[in-house]
Amino acid sequence: MKTTILLTLFMIIFSTSAAADTVNSEVKVTYAELNLQNEAGVRVLYKRLIRASKAVCGENENATLLPPSSVVRDHRSCVKESLSNAVSQIDNPRLTAIHISS
């Protein structure tokens, strides 16, 4: 049984000179001590995955701007994709259900 997941983000950042830089960020999330057979354990794991996804995608102090800028939208998209990938890799029906309902 897997008890660790590594969230990885590969982003290409384009500068104004059209040169591309690749950013690789990883965050390790452990969950060996959690009971994924009950909702409480799965919710703890989901919160860890959310925090890790935000860490992988970087901090965005403008995340609450309305209307959201393209930077904010890109950050939200990154977090959403990273989180979805992690949930998919863990492949736990309870975790998937919580993710879908969030």
MDAnalysis code that builds the backbone (N, CA, C; Angstrom):
import MDAnalysis as mda
import numpy as np

u = mda.Universe.empty(306, n_residues=102, atom_resindex=np.repeat(np.arange(102), 3), trajectory=True)
u.add_TopologyAttr("name", ["N", "CA", "C"] * 102)
u.add_TopologyAttr("resid", np.arange(1, 103))
u.add_TopologyAttr("resname", ["MET", "LYS", "THR", "THR", "ILE", "LEU", "LEU", "THR", "LEU", "PHE", "MET", "ILE", "ILE", "PHE", "SER", "THR", "SER", "ALA", "ALA", "ALA", "ASP", "THR", "VAL", "ASN", "SER", "GLU", "VAL", "LYS", "VAL", "THR", "TYR", "ALA", "GLU", "LEU", "ASN", "LEU", "GLN", "ASN", "GLU", "ALA", "GLY", "VAL", "ARG", "VAL", "LEU", "TYR", "LYS", "ARG", "LEU", "ILE", "ARG", "ALA", "SER", "LYS", "ALA", "VAL", "CYS", "GLY", "GLU", "ASN", "GLU", "ASN", "ALA", "THR", "LEU", "LEU", "PRO", "PRO", "SER", "SER", "VAL", "VAL", "ARG", "ASP", "HIS", "ARG", "SER", "CYS", "VAL", "LYS", "GLU", "SER", "LEU", "SER", "ASN", "ALA", "VAL", "SER", "GLN", "ILE", "ASP", "ASN", "PRO", "ARG", "LEU", "THR", "ALA", "ILE", "HIS", "ILE", "SER", "SER"])
u.atoms.positions = np.array([
    [0.839, -1.187, 0.000],
    [0.000, 0.000, 0.000],
    [0.880, 1.244, 0.000],
    [0.581, 2.152, -0.865],
    [1.328, 3.407, -0.890],
    [0.988, 4.235, 0.340],
    [2.009, 4.871, 0.897],
    [1.770, 5.742, 2.042],
    [2.395, 7.114, 1.849],
    [2.954, 7.334, 0.684],
    [3.560, 8.624, 0.377],
    [3.218, 8.979, -1.057],
    [2.965, 10.234, -1.277],
    [2.749, 10.713, -2.638],
    [3.648, 11.919, -2.852],
    [4.160, 12.040, -4.038],
    [5.012, 13.161, -4.382],
    [4.281, 13.999, -5.410],
    [3.907, 15.210, -5.015],
    [3.252, 16.106, -5.949],
    [4.335, 16.839, -6.719],
    [4.257, 16.789, -8.004],
    [5.274, 17.403, -8.838],
    [4.611, 18.346, -9.824],
    [5.267, 19.451, -10.002],
    [4.769, 20.435, -10.951],
    [5.874, 20.767, -11.934],
    [5.572, 20.653, -13.189],
    [6.476, 21.105, -14.216],
    [5.795, 22.274, -14.911],
    [6.343, 23.429, -14.735],
    [5.757, 24.615, -15.350],
    [6.758, 25.213, -16.324],
    [6.249, 25.732, -17.385],
    [7.086, 26.492, -18.296],
    [6.692, 27.948, -18.152],
    [7.673, 28.745, -17.800],
    [7.442, 30.171, -17.629],
    [8.074, 30.883, -18.819],
    [7.259, 31.604, -19.529],
    [7.750, 32.305, -20.700],
    [8.090, 33.743, -20.335],
    [9.286, 34.124, -20.646],
    [9.681, 35.505, -20.390],
    [9.345, 36.344, -21.611],
    [9.519, 37.643, -21.492],
    [9.196, 38.536, -22.608],
    [10.125, 38.321, -23.789],
    [11.267, 37.707, -23.550],
    [12.196, 37.464, -24.660],
    [11.875, 36.159, -25.387],
    [10.758, 35.515, -25.000],
    [10.290, 34.275, -25.612],
    [11.158, 33.080, -25.251],
    [12.098, 33.255, -24.343],
    [12.870, 32.113, -23.846],
    [12.045, 31.426, -22.769],
    [12.165, 30.136, -22.681],
    [11.368, 29.398, -21.699],
    [12.251, 28.859, -20.590],
    [11.781, 28.996, -19.352],
    [12.433, 28.420, -18.187],
    [11.516, 27.333, -17.655],
    [12.086, 26.222, -17.252],
    [11.291, 25.156, -16.667],
    [11.466, 25.177, -15.158],
    [10.355, 25.154, -14.445],
    [10.368, 25.144, -12.994],
    [9.856, 23.780, -12.556],
    [10.606, 23.118, -11.694],
    [10.220, 21.811, -11.187],
    [10.106, 21.917, -9.685],
    [8.949, 21.632, -9.158],
    [8.718, 21.745, -7.726],
    [8.066, 20.465, -7.235],
    [8.533, 19.961, -6.093],
    [7.981, 18.743, -5.534],
    [7.688, 18.926, -4.052],
    [6.625, 18.288, -3.597],
    [6.275, 18.266, -2.182],
    [5.882, 16.830, -1.843],
    [6.480, 16.294, -0.800],
    [6.186, 14.934, -0.357],
    [5.075, 14.984, 0.688],
    [4.057, 14.159, 0.495],
    [2.937, 14.074, 1.430],
    [2.884, 12.639, 1.942],
    [3.025, 12.475, 3.249],
    [2.937, 11.140, 3.837],
    [1.584, 10.972, 4.519],
    [1.118, 9.724, 4.501],
    [-0.178, 9.455, 5.123],
    [-0.242, 8.043, 5.698],
    [0.903, 7.497, 6.068],
    [0.961, 6.133, 6.602],
    [0.150, 5.990, 7.881],
    [0.110, 7.038, 8.700],
    [-0.578, 6.964, 9.989],
    [-2.081, 7.184, 9.881],
    [-2.558, 7.540, 8.702],
    [-3.976, 7.831, 8.531],
    [-4.768, 6.569, 8.179],
    [-5.961, 6.480, 8.696],
    [-6.872, 5.404, 8.349],
    [-7.751, 5.897, 7.205],
    [-7.466, 5.423, 6.018],
    [-8.233, 5.855, 4.852],
    [-9.509, 5.051, 4.665],
    [-9.837, 4.235, 5.653],
    [-11.098, 3.496, 5.635],
    [-12.216, 4.296, 6.281],
    [-11.852, 5.443, 6.916],
    [-12.907, 6.290, 7.488],
    [-12.772, 7.713, 6.952],
    [-13.870, 8.411, 6.989],
    [-13.921, 9.751, 6.391],
    [-12.987, 10.743, 7.076],
    [-12.822, 10.632, 8.387],
    [-11.958, 11.567, 9.108],
    [-10.517, 11.480, 8.600],
    [-10.012, 10.267, 8.415],
    [-8.648, 10.096, 7.908],
    [-8.495, 10.611, 6.494],
    [-9.496, 10.368, 5.677],
    [-9.461, 10.824, 4.284],
    [-9.507, 12.352, 4.224],
    [-10.301, 12.969, 5.089],
    [-10.372, 14.438, 5.109],
    [-9.032, 15.054, 5.532],
    [-8.345, 14.428, 6.485],
    [-7.021, 14.910, 6.888],
    [-6.065, 14.828, 5.700],
    [-6.098, 13.718, 4.989],
    [-5.243, 13.567, 3.811],
    [-5.586, 14.614, 2.758],
    [-6.869, 14.840, 2.530],
    [-7.274, 15.819, 1.510],
    [-6.752, 17.216, 1.861],
    [-6.817, 17.586, 3.128],
    [-6.284, 18.890, 3.545],
    [-4.779, 18.962, 3.311],
    [-4.079, 17.871, 3.568],
    [-2.637, 17.834, 3.314],
    [-2.350, 18.004, 1.823],
    [-3.148, 17.351, 1.004],
    [-2.956, 17.457, -0.449],
    [-3.229, 18.871, -0.945],
    [-4.222, 19.531, -0.378],
    [-4.507, 20.923, -0.758],
    [-3.311, 21.802, -0.413],
    [-2.800, 21.668, 0.818],
    [-1.634, 22.469, 1.226],
    [-0.434, 22.187, 0.327],
    [-0.205, 20.913, 0.017],
    [0.922, 20.542, -0.832],
    [0.749, 21.088, -2.246],
    [-0.461, 21.041, -2.766],
    [-0.721, 21.579, -4.111],
    [-0.445, 23.074, -4.159],
    [-0.855, 23.779, -3.116],
    [-0.572, 25.221, -3.059],
    [0.920, 25.476, -2.944],
    [1.629, 24.651, -2.204],
    [3.077, 24.812, -2.072],
    [3.785, 24.527, -3.389],
    [3.343, 23.494, -4.096],
    [3.941, 23.143, -5.385],
    [3.746, 24.271, -6.391],
    [2.584, 24.891, -6.346],
    [2.263, 25.936, -7.326],
    [2.792, 27.308, -6.911],
    [3.282, 27.414, -5.702],
    [3.822, 28.695, -5.237],
    [2.749, 29.537, -4.581],
    [3.198, 30.435, -3.772],
    [2.284, 31.339, -3.073],
    [1.728, 32.359, -4.053],
    [0.502, 32.741, -3.839],
    [-0.114, 33.765, -4.676],
    [-0.884, 34.708, -3.761],
    [-0.241, 35.796, -3.392],
    [-0.875, 36.747, -2.482],
    [-2.043, 37.490, -3.119],
    [-2.210, 37.359, -4.419],
    [-3.315, 38.022, -5.117],
    [-4.490, 37.082, -5.362],
    [-4.520, 35.939, -4.683],
    [-5.514, 34.904, -4.962],
    [-6.949, 35.356, -4.720],
    [-7.150, 36.422, -3.962],
    [-8.512, 36.858, -3.663],
    [-8.951, 38.062, -4.488],
    [-8.136, 38.460, -5.449],
    [-8.498, 39.609, -6.281],
    [-9.747, 39.318, -7.100],
    [-10.602, 40.315, -7.192],
    [-11.789, 40.225, -8.036],
    [-11.819, 41.417, -8.971],
    [-11.962, 41.279, -10.231],
    [-11.955, 40.005, -10.930],
    [-10.530, 39.430, -10.965],
    [-10.405, 38.103, -11.033],
    [-9.080, 37.494, -10.998],
    [-8.261, 37.820, -12.243],
    [-7.005, 38.085, -12.028],
    [-6.091, 38.341, -13.144],
    [-5.693, 37.006, -13.770],
    [-4.993, 37.057, -14.889],
    [-4.546, 35.822, -15.531],
    [-3.569, 35.076, -14.632],
    [-2.784, 35.786, -13.839],
    [-1.857, 35.148, -12.903],
    [-2.640, 34.376, -11.846],
    [-3.692, 34.981, -11.329],
    [-4.535, 34.323, -10.325],
    [-5.213, 33.105, -10.939],
    [-5.731, 33.249, -12.147],
    [-6.382, 32.121, -12.814],
    [-5.383, 30.992, -13.062],
    [-4.173, 31.337, -13.476],
    [-3.141, 30.321, -13.708],
    [-2.789, 29.600, -12.415],
    [-2.698, 30.350, -11.319],
    [-2.378, 29.745, -10.028],
    [-3.491, 28.797, -9.598],
    [-4.727, 29.240, -9.711],
    [-5.863, 28.386, -9.334],
    [-5.897, 27.125, -10.187],
    [-5.622, 27.271, -11.468],
    [-5.603, 26.135, -12.373],
    [-4.492, 25.156, -11.992],
    [-3.348, 25.675, -11.631],
    [-2.221, 24.852, -11.209],
    [-2.586, 24.050, -9.963],
    [-3.160, 24.716, -8.968],
    [-3.547, 24.044, -7.719],
    [-4.579, 22.960, -8.015],
    [-5.563, 23.294, -8.823],
    [-6.629, 22.340, -9.155],
    [-6.054, 21.116, -9.876],
    [-5.181, 21.333, -10.832],
    [-4.599, 20.226, -11.591],
    [-3.685, 19.367, -10.712],
    [-2.875, 20.015, -9.908],
    [-1.984, 19.288, -9.007],
    [-2.774, 18.428, -8.027],
    [-3.824, 19.001, -7.457],
    [-4.668, 18.284, -6.505],
    [-5.374, 17.113, -7.186],
    [-5.920, 17.340, -8.349],
    [-6.604, 16.267, -9.088],
    [-5.651, 15.128, -9.424],
    [-4.430, 15.464, -9.812],
    [-3.442, 14.431, -10.122],
    [-3.100, 13.607, -8.882],
    [-2.936, 14.268, -7.741],
    [-2.613, 13.563, -6.506],
    [-3.747, 12.625, -6.098],
    [-4.970, 13.120, -6.172],
    [-6.134, 12.290, -5.818],
    [-6.203, 11.081, -6.743],
    [-5.958, 11.291, -8.004],
    [-5.981, 10.206, -8.977],
    [-4.901, 9.166, -8.685],
    [-3.707, 9.620, -8.320],
    [-2.608, 8.700, -8.025],
    [-2.896, 7.846, -6.790],
    [-3.525, 8.432, -5.794],
    [-3.817, 7.685, -4.569],
    [-4.913, 6.660, -4.819],
    [-5.863, 7.000, -5.667],
    [-6.893, 6.070, -6.114],
    [-7.672, 5.459, -4.949],
    [-8.222, 6.324, -4.105],
    [-9.050, 5.888, -2.976],
    [-10.460, 6.423, -3.227],
    [-11.471, 5.562, -3.264],
    [-12.830, 6.012, -3.579],
    [-13.356, 7.110, -2.649],
    [-13.033, 7.029, -1.366],
    [-13.498, 8.069, -0.421],
    [-12.831, 9.401, -0.726],
    [-11.540, 9.355, -1.017],
    [-10.816, 10.579, -1.340],
    [-11.342, 11.192, -2.639],
    [-11.595, 10.354, -3.613],
    [-12.136, 10.832, -4.895],
    [-13.503, 11.486, -4.681],
    [-14.335, 10.886, -3.860],
    [-15.664, 11.438, -3.596],
    [-15.567, 12.803, -2.924],
    [-14.664, 12.945, -1.954],
    [-14.478, 14.237, -1.292],
    [-13.977, 15.277, -2.291],
    [-13.052, 14.865, -3.137],
    [-12.499, 15.792, -4.136],
    [-13.590, 16.260, -5.114],
    [-14.390, 15.349, -5.570],
    [-15.456, 15.695, -6.528],
    [-16.475, 16.640, -5.895],
    [-16.761, 16.432, -4.619],
    [-17.774, 17.252, -3.956],
    [-17.237, 18.624, -3.507],
    [-15.952, 18.824, -3.591],
    [-15.359, 20.110, -3.142],
    [-15.370, 21.152, -4.222],
])
